[in-house]
Amino acid sequence: MSGPARARVVLVGPMGAGKTTVARLLAAAWGTTVRDTDHDVEAAEGRTISDIFVDSGEDAFRALERHAVAEALSQHDGVLALGGGAVLDPATRALLAGHQVVFLRVGLSDAVKRVGLGVSRPLLLGNVRGRIKALLDERTPIYESVATLVVDTDGRSPEDVAKEIRAALDGPAREGEA
């Protein structure tokens, strides 16, 4: 009898950290599937996260996100990328206990470059740089508290980040393996 599914790794971090991109690279390298809870919420609702924020508010989005994360953690055995704010929920943090959680840390400058003007990011309305700084300041200690591994992404390619995660979780690559 097998137990519930267990994600191979869960990626957390702020917008611009590269969670979705790195998740795809890890899944391809490990021959498994990738799941992104932001995409799950959008698929379930039939609308974008931005539209959910505008039409229903952040509280409604966070409730949908909480459900999507709990469902993914119980069903998915591949690589799982969580939305940037998912770890704000204490119930989600509790569900992450016992999972291999990697915090993709990104600095303000790299995050701003990667996110751009944030037109599709409802939490960035107004001063993008100021909002990202506030989010990083608020959330970094929470990301660190749930992480079993922290990987810096500043100035690095997604491939290098994925390789570091694989080395940490699998041990050193055998000669000839990328």
PEDAGI-V105727 format. One line per field, one symbol per residue. ss: DSSP state (A for helix, B for strand, O for the rest). burial: + if it has 9 or more other ideal C-beta (glycine too) atoms within 8 Angstrom, else -. A space follows every 50 residues. Layout:
ss: ???
burial: ???
This chain:
ss: OOOOOOOOBBBBOOOOOOAAAAAAAAAAAAOOOBBBAAAAAAAAAOOOAA AAAAAAOAAAAAAAAAAAAAAAAAAOOOBBBOOOOAAAOAAAAAAAOOOO BBBBBOOAAAAAAAAOOOOOOAAAOOOAAAAAAAAAAAAAAAAAAAOOBB BBOOOOOAAAAAAAAAAAAAOOOOOOOO
burial: ------++++++++++++++-++++++-++-+-+++++-+++------++ -++------+++-+++-++++++--+-++++++++++-+--++-++--++ ++++++-+-+++-++--+--++++---+--+++-++--++-+++-++-+- +-++---+--+++++++-+---+-----
